[in-house]
């Protein structure tokens, strides 16, 4: 049953989380369910998301506490359909968590963006843009974007000429770093665009977490990752949850690590690059807005 914005209780909080079927997204969803949120889980596979849905229903004791939305971030047609599906419920949206991501994958998206950039930034950019008016109508609301300390590896900033080419590096690490830099720039610029709207934004490094985000990294490199004492998904979700539930509103637009403000690289603080990325992203996604 679809409810109108006017008939909903003021105490009902609603969150949409991308990539919530595994890893820190799954833990984030479960913890928000415990906090009383009604959840929309935007994921690629209904079959792989079903165990999380079942767990949340068991925790809450309510069959309508969680809803699956299909989302393929590498295809902007799918992103548009996902946003339209959520909006069709005519519900408020208090929390959007741009959590899904991939690392080490190589290729190009359906609309011709380098794969990591297209999934980690462009897909989430469009989803946020399509939902922003609903977030503003539901204020106070938040947008939390899972970035990474790996943005520090993008030592030359955004390589604009590579964004619409297939992945060039052997491991995909440079492209991943660039996409995570884009996440931070996006969150920062979004906060400026949303001044005095009641919607705040946060980006974060969750830690180096042992999740399927690394599933495309070449097999011979995975033991090296594990030498870094990777966090559990439960540990990795803590900063996401802090930003979603506890980060002060006056800290909007900032970047967090270990649930504390962290200063990112100078490239991530470059306001000119943030504006350029926003303007390009608006142009690239315009046919789907």
C-alpha positions as CSV (number, residue, x, y, z in Angstrom):
1,X,0.0,0.0,0.0
2,X,1.3,3.4,-0.9
3,X,1.0,6.2,1.7
4,X,1.0,9.9,1.0
5,X,3.4,12.4,2.5
6,X,0.5,14.0,4.4
7,X,-0.7,10.9,6.1
8,X,2.6,9.7,7.4
9,X,3.5,10.0,11.0
10,X,6.2,12.5,11.7
11,X,8.1,9.8,13.6
12,X,8.5,7.6,10.5
13,X,12.0,7.9,9.1
14,X,12.8,6.5,5.7
15,X,16.2,5.7,4.2
16,X,17.4,4.5,0.8
17,X,20.7,2.7,0.7
18,X,22.5,1.5,-2.4
19,X,24.4,-1.7,-2.3
20,X,22.7,-2.8,0.9
21,X,22.8,-6.5,0.3
22,X,26.4,-7.1,1.4
23,X,29.3,-5.7,3.4
24,X,29.0,-2.3,5.2
25,X,25.7,-1.6,3.3
26,X,24.1,-4.6,4.8
27,X,25.3,-3.7,8.3
28,X,24.2,-0.1,7.8
29,X,20.7,-1.3,6.8
30,X,20.3,-3.6,9.7
31,X,21.4,-1.0,12.2
32,X,19.1,1.6,10.7
33,X,16.2,-0.9,10.9
34,X,17.0,-1.3,14.6
35,X,16.7,2.5,14.9
36,X,13.2,2.4,13.5
37,X,13.9,3.4,9.9
38,X,11.7,2.1,7.0
39,X,14.3,1.0,4.4
40,X,14.5,0.9,0.7
41,X,17.4,-1.3,-0.5
42,X,18.6,-0.4,-3.9
43,X,20.6,-3.3,-5.2
44,X,21.4,-5.3,-8.4
45,X,20.0,-8.7,-7.4
46,X,16.7,-9.4,-5.6
47,X,17.9,-12.9,-4.9
48,X,21.1,-11.7,-3.1
49,X,19.1,-9.0,-1.3
50,X,16.4,-11.3,0.0
51,X,18.4,-12.6,3.0
52,X,18.9,-9.1,4.3
53,X,15.2,-8.3,3.7
54,X,14.3,-11.4,5.7
55,X,16.6,-10.4,8.5
56,X,15.3,-6.9,8.7
57,X,11.7,-8.1,8.8
58,X,12.6,-10.5,11.6
59,X,14.3,-7.7,13.6
60,X,11.4,-5.2,13.1
61,X,8.5,-7.7,13.2
62,X,7.0,-5.8,10.3
63,X,6.6,-7.0,6.8
64,X,6.5,-3.5,5.4
65,X,9.7,-2.3,7.1
66,X,11.9,-2.9,4.0
67,X,11.5,-2.8,0.2
68,X,13.7,-3.9,-2.6
69,X,14.5,-1.5,-5.5
70,X,16.4,-2.7,-8.5
71,X,19.4,-0.6,-9.3
72,X,22.3,-1.1,-11.7
73,X,24.6,2.0,-11.2
74,X,26.5,1.3,-14.4
75,X,23.4,2.0,-16.5
76,X,21.7,5.5,-16.1
77,X,18.5,4.1,-17.5
78,X,18.3,1.8,-14.5
79,X,19.2,4.7,-12.1
80,X,16.3,6.7,-13.5
81,X,13.9,3.8,-13.1
82,X,15.1,3.2,-9.5
83,X,14.5,6.8,-8.6
84,X,11.1,6.8,-10.3
85,X,10.1,3.6,-8.5
86,X,10.9,5.2,-5.1
87,X,9.1,8.4,-5.9
88,X,6.0,6.5,-7.0
89,X,5.5,5.5,-3.3
90,X,4.9,9.1,-2.5
91,X,6.9,8.8,0.7
92,X,9.3,11.2,2.3
93,X,13.1,10.5,2.2
94,X,15.1,11.4,5.2
95,X,18.4,9.6,4.5
96,X,20.1,8.7,1.2
97,X,23.2,6.6,1.6
98,X,25.3,6.3,-1.5
99,X,27.1,3.2,-0.4
100,X,27.5,0.9,-3.4
101,X,30.8,0.8,-5.2
102,X,33.4,-1.3,-6.9
103,X,37.2,-1.4,-7.0
104,X,39.6,-3.1,-9.4
105,X,37.0,-3.7,-12.1
106,X,37.8,-2.7,-15.7
107,X,35.6,-1.6,-18.5
108,X,33.1,1.0,-19.5
109,X,29.5,1.7,-18.5
110,X,26.4,1.6,-20.7
111,X,26.6,5.3,-21.3
112,X,30.4,5.3,-22.0
113,X,32.0,6.2,-18.7
114,X,35.1,4.5,-17.2
115,X,33.6,1.8,-15.1
116,X,34.7,2.8,-11.6
117,X,33.9,6.5,-12.2
118,X,30.6,5.6,-13.8
119,X,29.4,3.4,-10.9
120,X,31.0,5.1,-8.0
121,X,30.3,8.7,-9.0
122,X,28.0,9.2,-12.0
123,X,25.4,6.7,-11.0
124,X,25.2,8.1,-7.5
125,X,25.2,11.7,-8.8
126,X,22.2,11.0,-10.9
127,X,20.3,9.1,-8.2
128,X,20.9,12.0,-5.8
129,X,19.9,14.6,-8.3
130,X,16.6,12.7,-9.0
131,X,15.8,12.4,-5.3
132,X,17.0,15.8,-4.1
133,X,13.6,17.5,-4.2
134,X,12.1,14.7,-2.2
135,X,14.9,15.1,0.4
136,X,14.3,18.8,0.6
137,X,10.6,18.3,1.1
138,X,11.4,15.8,3.9
139,X,13.9,18.0,5.8
140,X,15.8,17.6,8.0
141,X,17.4,15.1,5.7
142,X,20.9,13.8,4.9
143,X,23.0,12.5,2.0
144,X,25.9,10.2,3.1
145,X,28.4,9.2,0.4
146,X,30.9,6.4,1.1
147,X,34.2,7.6,-0.4
148,X,37.7,6.3,0.6
149,X,41.1,7.2,1.8
150,X,42.2,5.8,-1.6
151,X,41.3,9.3,-3.0
152,X,44.9,10.2,-1.9
153,X,46.2,8.0,-4.7
154,X,44.7,10.4,-7.3
155,X,47.8,12.6,-7.0
156,X,47.0,14.5,-10.2
157,X,43.4,15.1,-9.3
158,X,40.7,14.4,-11.9
159,X,42.1,13.1,-15.2
160,X,39.3,14.6,-17.3
161,X,40.5,13.1,-20.6
162,X,40.1,9.5,-19.2
163,X,36.6,9.7,-17.8
164,X,34.9,8.5,-21.0
165,X,37.5,5.8,-21.9
166,X,37.7,2.2,-20.8
167,X,39.8,1.6,-17.7
168,X,43.4,2.1,-18.6
169,X,45.5,0.9,-15.6
170,X,46.2,-2.7,-15.1
171,X,44.7,-3.0,-11.6
172,X,42.1,-0.3,-11.9
173,X,43.5,1.4,-8.8
174,X,44.1,4.8,-10.3
175,X,40.5,4.9,-11.7
176,X,39.1,3.8,-8.3
177,X,41.1,6.5,-6.5
178,X,39.8,9.1,-9.0
179,X,36.2,8.0,-8.5
180,X,36.6,8.3,-4.7
181,X,38.0,11.8,-5.1
182,X,34.9,12.6,-7.2
183,X,32.7,11.3,-4.3
184,X,34.3,13.8,-1.9
185,X,34.1,16.7,-4.4
186,X,30.5,15.8,-5.1
187,X,29.5,15.8,-1.5
188,X,31.3,19.0,-0.8
189,X,29.6,20.8,-3.7
190,X,26.2,19.3,-2.9
191,X,26.4,20.8,0.6
192,X,27.0,24.3,-0.9
193,X,24.0,23.8,-3.3
194,X,21.8,22.8,-0.4
195,X,22.5,25.7,2.0
196,X,19.5,26.6,4.1
197,X,17.4,23.7,2.7
198,X,17.6,21.5,5.8
199,X,19.5,18.8,3.8
200,X,23.1,18.1,4.9
201,X,25.8,16.0,3.3
202,X,28.7,13.9,4.4
203,X,31.4,11.9,2.8
204,X,33.6,9.3,4.5
205,X,36.3,6.7,4.5
206,X,34.9,3.5,6.1
207,X,38.3,1.9,6.6
208,X,39.8,-0.8,4.4
209,X,37.0,-3.3,4.8
210,X,36.9,-7.0,3.9
211,X,33.9,-6.9,1.6
212,X,33.0,-7.8,-2.0
213,X,34.0,-4.3,-3.2
214,X,37.4,-5.9,-3.9
215,X,35.9,-8.8,-5.9
216,X,37.4,-7.6,-9.2
217,X,40.9,-6.9,-7.8
218,X,43.3,-9.4,-9.4
219,X,43.7,-12.6,-7.4
220,X,47.4,-12.2,-6.9
221,X,46.9,-8.8,-5.2
222,X,44.3,-9.9,-2.6
223,X,46.8,-11.3,-0.1
224,X,48.5,-7.9,-0.1
225,X,45.2,-6.2,0.8
226,X,44.7,-8.6,3.7
227,X,48.2,-7.7,5.1
228,X,46.7,-4.3,5.9
229,X,44.5,-5.9,8.6
230,X,41.2,-5.2,6.9
231,X,38.2,-4.3,9.0
232,X,35.1,-6.3,9.4
233,X,31.9,-4.9,7.8
234,X,30.6,-4.2,11.3
235,X,33.6,-2.1,12.0
236,X,33.5,-0.5,8.6
237,X,29.9,0.6,9.0
238,X,30.5,2.7,12.1
239,X,31.5,5.9,10.3
240,X,28.6,5.6,7.9
241,X,26.2,5.2,10.8
242,X,27.8,8.2,12.6
243,X,27.3,10.4,9.6
244,X,23.8,9.1,9.1
245,X,22.7,9.5,12.7
246,X,25.0,11.7,14.7
247,X,27.2,14.1,12.7
248,X,26.3,17.7,13.5
249,X,24.4,19.5,10.8
250,X,26.9,22.4,10.8
251,X,29.6,19.9,9.7
252,X,27.8,19.5,6.3
253,X,30.0,18.9,3.3
254,X,32.9,17.6,5.3
255,X,34.9,14.3,5.1
256,X,35.1,11.8,7.9
257,X,37.3,9.0,9.0
258,X,36.9,6.9,12.2
259,X,33.7,9.0,12.9
260,X,35.8,12.2,13.1
261,X,36.4,15.1,10.6
262,X,39.5,14.3,8.5
263,X,41.2,16.7,6.1
264,X,41.3,15.2,2.6
265,X,43.9,16.0,0.0
266,X,44.2,19.4,-1.6
267,X,42.6,18.1,-4.8
268,X,39.5,17.1,-2.7
269,X,39.4,20.6,-1.3
270,X,39.7,22.3,-4.7
271,X,36.4,24.3,-5.1
272,X,37.1,25.0,-8.8
273,X,37.4,21.3,-9.5
274,X,34.3,20.6,-7.5
275,X,32.3,23.1,-9.5
276,X,33.7,21.7,-12.8
277,X,32.8,18.1,-11.8
278,X,29.3,19.2,-10.8
279,X,28.8,21.0,-14.1
280,X,30.1,18.2,-16.2
281,X,28.1,15.6,-14.3
282,X,24.9,17.7,-14.8
283,X,25.6,17.8,-18.6
284,X,26.4,14.1,-18.7
285,X,23.3,13.0,-16.9
286,X,20.9,15.6,-18.4
287,X,19.2,13.2,-20.7
288,X,18.1,11.1,-17.7
289,X,16.9,13.9,-15.4
